[in-house]
Amino acid sequence: RGVRRSGIGGVDAWKTGIEIFKAAMGASMDLNERCYGAAIGLYETGANWSKALELFDRIEKLRVRPEVQAFTALIAACAQAAQWEIALRQVRKMLQISISPS
């Protein structure tokens, strides 16, 4: 976190990370829960809660068990955007699957 405005060639670093992640997905690489969690964290850094939620929903559909990192990043992204209902829903999900919020 904290790389929101540290650009590479005029492009925000988080956007570059997302492009790399999308390329890996497009190449049908075997991405695990940590890869998805890191990508959700990049969306949090970029203050893009809706994309973070979209990716989180995708990993649930793929039946990948999200780690605490993914939940925490999504909750933080939603909180930054004052999307409290969505953030609280994610906290409840964490507790349902026995992941302790950090």
N, C-alpha and C positions, 0 to 999 in steps of 0.2 A: 504494500500500500504506500501511498505517498509519492507515486510516480505519475500522478494524474497529468501534470504539466511538464514532465521531463520528456521532451520530444526527441525523436530520432529523425533527422532530416525534415523537420517541420510536422511530423506526425506524432501524436501522443504515443508513448511507449505501450500503454495498455491496448491501443488499437493494433499495434504491431503484434503483440502477443495473441490477440484474438484471431488475427489473420493466419498466424502460424497454426493455431488450434484448428481453425476451419480447414486449412490445407491438410492437416493430419486426418481430420474426419473425412474429407473428400477422397483421401488416398486409402480409405478403409483400414486405417491403422487400428490396432486393438487398444483402445483407450480405456484406462481404468478410472476408478472413482477419484483418484487424486488428480488426474488430468482434468476431469470435469470440474472438480472443486477449484482447481487453480483458474480455470477459465471463468467460472462464476465470480471468483475473486477479482479477475481483471474487469469484468463488467461492474463490479462494485466500485473499483478504483475509477472507472470512467463514469460513475454516477448514472448507470443505465440499468435501473431496477427491472424494467420490463424484459430486457434481454436476459438478465440473470434469471428471472422467473421462468422464461421460456426455455432456457437451457436446463434448469432444474427439473421442469416438467418432462423434458426429453429424457433425462437420465432415469427418471422414475418409470417411464414407458419402456425403456430398455432393460428394466429390472436390475439396474446398477444400484447398489445400496449406497446412498450418499454418506459421506463422512461428515464429521462435525465441521470441518473447514467449509464445505459447500453450504451447509445450513447457516453458519455464522456469516459468511459473505453475503448470502441472499438476505438474511435478516438485516444486516447492516445497510445493504443497498436500499431495501424497502424503507428502513428507518430514515435514511438520508432524504428520501423523497416523500416523507410523511405518509407512507403507505402502511399505517399501523395495523390495520386488520389483516393484511397479508403477512406482515412480520409476525404477528401473534399466532396466526394459523401455522406458520412454520415452526414456531416454538412448540406448539401442541403436537405437531408431527414428530419432532425430535423426541419428545417425551414418550409418545406412543411406541416408537421403535427402540426405546431405551438408549438414547444418546443423550448424554448430559450436556447442557449448554455450557460453553466456556466463556 
